[in-house]
Amino acid sequence: MEETERIKRTREHVKKVGEYIEKYQFNLGAEKIREFFWHEFCDLWIEQVKESINGEEIGSEKRIQYLSELLYLLKENLKVMHPFMPFVTESVWQELSNLGLAKGLLMSQQMMSR
């Protein structure tokens, strides 16, 4: 997958949360996760993608590209959230697995490289 600005921002986010975990600053890591997922992923990116694919035919290249990127970013966010809320993230991951969009257990997935 092409390294888009959204993927770069997510990589920076994963790195920062990893640094907080290594320093045992779990409260800062949890706050960073909440802020990033709520304000960037949900408020900005999902809304931007909705606007970009509005009117696009199902199965169009543009629609597939945007939705594939969002799925990738959702999965990466679930991985970084997992140490903080394992039951919730594993449940969401299993729903993705049931749809054929993820494989295995979330706890066995490799996190995005920092």
C-alpha positions in Angstrom: 0.0 0.0 0.0 1.2 3.5 -0.9 2.6 5.5 2.0 -0.1 8.2 2.2 -0.2 11.2 4.6 -2.7 9.3 6.7 -0.4 6.3 7.0 2.5 8.5 7.9 0.5 10.2 10.6 -0.6 6.8 12.0 3.1 5.6 12.0 4.0 8.7 14.0 1.1 8.0 16.4 2.2 4.4 16.9 5.7 5.6 17.6 4.6 8.1 20.2 2.3 5.6 22.0 5.2 3.1 22.0 7.5 5.7 23.6 4.9 6.3 26.3 4.5 2.6 27.0 8.3 2.2 27.2 8.5 5.0 29.8 5.5 3.5 31.8 3.5 6.6 31.0 0.3 4.6 30.3 -2.0 7.5 31.1 -0.3 9.6 28.3 -0.4 6.6 25.9 -4.1 6.1 26.6 -4.9 9.8 26.1 -2.9 9.9 22.9 -4.8 6.9 21.5 -8.2 8.5 22.4 -7.3 11.8 20.9 -5.9 10.4 17.7 -8.6 7.8 17.1 -11.5 10.1 17.9 -10.3 13.4 16.5 -8.2 12.3 13.6 -9.4 8.9 12.4 -13.1 9.3 13.1 -13.7 13.1 12.9 -11.4 13.8 10.0 -10.5 10.8 7.9 -13.7 8.9 7.8 -15.6 12.1 7.0 -13.0 13.0 4.2 -13.4 9.6 2.7 -17.2 9.7 2.8 -17.0 13.0 0.9 -14.5 11.6 -1.6 -16.4 8.5 -2.5 -19.9 10.1 -2.4 -21.4 9.3 -5.8 -18.7 6.8 -6.7 -20.0 3.4 -8.0 -19.6 0.4 -5.7 -16.5 -1.4 -6.9 -14.9 1.7 -8.5 -11.1 1.9 -8.2 -11.3 5.2 -6.2 -13.8 3.7 -3.7 -11.8 0.5 -3.2 -8.6 2.5 -2.7 -10.0 4.8 0.0 -11.9 2.0 1.8 -8.8 -0.2 1.7 -6.7 2.5 3.3 -9.4 3.1 6.0 -9.5 -0.6 6.8 -5.7 -0.8 7.0 -5.7 2.3 9.4 -8.5 0.9 11.5 -6.6 -2.4 11.9 -3.4 -0.5 12.9 -5.3 1.6 15.4 -6.8 -1.6 16.9 -3.3 -3.0 17.3 -2.0 0.1 19.2 -5.2 0.2 21.4 -5.0 -3.5 22.2 -2.7 -3.2 25.3 -5.1 -0.7 26.8 -8.4 -2.4 26.1 -7.8 -5.9 24.9 -11.3 -7.3 25.2 -12.9 -4.5 23.1 -10.2 -4.5 20.4 -10.2 -8.3 20.2 -14.0 -8.3 19.8 -13.8 -5.8 17.0 -11.0 -7.7 15.3 -13.0 -10.9 15.4 -15.9 -9.1 13.8 -13.5 -8.1 11.0 -12.3 -11.7 10.8 -15.9 -12.9 10.5 -16.2 -10.6 7.5 -12.9 -12.0 6.0 -11.2 -8.6 6.6 -8.7 -9.8 9.2 -7.0 -13.1 10.2 -6.2 -14.8 13.4 -6.2 -13.2 16.9 -5.4 -9.5 17.3 -2.9 -10.3 20.1 -0.8 -12.3 17.7 -0.6 -9.5 15.1 2.6 -7.5 14.5 2.3 -3.8 15.1 3.2 -1.2 12.5 6.9 -0.5 12.4 7.9 2.6 14.2 
